[in-house]
Amino acid sequence: MPRTMPSSSGYSRCPVKTGGSSITFKHSFQIKGIDRLLPPAAYEVITDEEMIEGLSFPVFRRVATMIMVPAAPPRTLTMEMISISPDDLADAQRIDAAPR
């Protein structure tokens, strides 16, 4: 569902769409920006994309990528959403898929 995104001057008029997907890690892994080892499991990844205005057809560019992870101890029963780089996520997936 399109929504507006906060900006330094208030709110942007560009629609933002949010999508999600599930990715599975078979091994413990780390992602830059998260200071702990994460266990193997399925993780929800959320992306926000902003529409680029002024074109004759709809085009979106990614403006944010987040992953839902178990909170750090002692609150391991709660989840936290952490902003990550799509490149760092791809690196973690590549390392997870590599033969060990």
PLY file of the C-alpha trace (Angstrom):
ply
format ascii 1.0
element vertex 100
property float x
property float y
property float z
element edge 99
property int vertex1
property int vertex2
end_header
0.00 0.00 0.00
1.53 3.37 -0.94
2.33 5.72 1.92
4.46 8.80 2.42
7.99 8.74 3.79
9.41 11.19 6.36
11.97 13.60 4.94
14.04 16.44 6.33
11.41 18.96 5.23
8.38 17.10 6.57
6.81 14.39 4.43
7.66 13.44 0.88
4.88 13.32 -1.67
6.46 10.28 -3.32
4.50 7.09 -2.67
6.43 4.38 -0.85
5.60 0.72 -1.16
6.66 -1.85 1.38
7.27 -5.48 0.53
8.43 -8.46 2.48
9.97 -11.83 1.88
11.30 -14.70 3.91
14.86 -15.92 3.61
16.32 -18.99 5.29
19.82 -19.36 6.66
21.04 -22.95 7.18
23.99 -21.91 9.34
24.66 -19.32 12.04
25.55 -16.03 10.38
26.47 -12.40 10.89
25.47 -9.27 9.00
27.43 -6.06 9.17
25.67 -3.71 11.58
24.40 -6.50 13.86
26.81 -7.09 16.70
25.95 -10.73 17.37
25.84 -14.12 15.71
22.34 -14.98 14.50
21.04 -18.56 14.60
20.02 -20.54 11.52
16.32 -19.90 10.83
13.86 -18.23 8.46
14.00 -14.43 8.67
11.58 -11.81 7.39
13.17 -9.12 5.22
11.24 -5.89 4.59
12.03 -3.42 1.82
10.70 0.09 1.28
10.73 1.46 -2.27
9.99 5.04 -3.28
8.40 5.93 -6.61
10.54 8.05 -8.90
8.27 10.81 -10.11
8.27 12.50 -13.49
8.45 9.37 -15.65
5.75 8.10 -18.00
5.74 4.72 -16.25
6.06 3.69 -12.58
9.63 3.08 -11.39
10.62 2.45 -7.79
14.00 2.65 -6.08
14.85 0.90 -2.85
15.19 3.32 0.06
15.42 0.89 3.00
16.03 -2.78 3.79
15.30 -4.22 7.23
15.50 -7.68 8.77
13.50 -9.02 11.70
15.81 -10.78 14.18
15.46 -12.13 17.73
16.29 -9.40 20.24
19.59 -9.59 22.07
19.58 -11.44 25.41
17.92 -11.31 27.83
14.87 -10.36 25.67
15.16 -13.28 23.24
11.38 -13.79 23.04
10.90 -10.42 21.32
11.85 -9.43 17.80
13.60 -6.31 16.57
13.70 -4.74 13.12
17.21 -3.68 12.09
18.18 -1.65 9.01
20.77 -3.43 6.89
22.49 -2.98 3.57
21.12 -5.16 0.72
24.76 -5.89 -0.23
25.56 -7.10 3.30
22.48 -9.34 3.22
23.55 -10.79 -0.14
27.05 -11.43 1.24
25.60 -13.30 4.24
23.41 -15.40 1.93
26.37 -16.19 -0.34
28.50 -17.29 2.64
25.62 -19.41 4.00
25.21 -21.18 0.64
28.92 -21.92 0.21
30.08 -25.50 0.84
31.55 -26.01 4.28
0 1
1 2
2 3
3 4
4 5
5 6
6 7
7 8
8 9
9 10
10 11
11 12
12 13
13 14
14 15
15 16
16 17
17 18
18 19
19 20
20 21
21 22
22 23
23 24
24 25
25 26
26 27
27 28
28 29
29 30
30 31
31 32
32 33
33 34
34 35
35 36
36 37
37 38
38 39
39 40
40 41
41 42
42 43
43 44
44 45
45 46
46 47
47 48
48 49
49 50
50 51
51 52
52 53
53 54
54 55
55 56
56 57
57 58
58 59
59 60
60 61
61 62
62 63
63 64
64 65
65 66
66 67
67 68
68 69
69 70
70 71
71 72
72 73
73 74
74 75
75 76
76 77
77 78
78 79
79 80
80 81
81 82
82 83
83 84
84 85
85 86
86 87
87 88
88 89
89 90
90 91
91 92
92 93
93 94
94 95
95 96
96 97
97 98
98 99
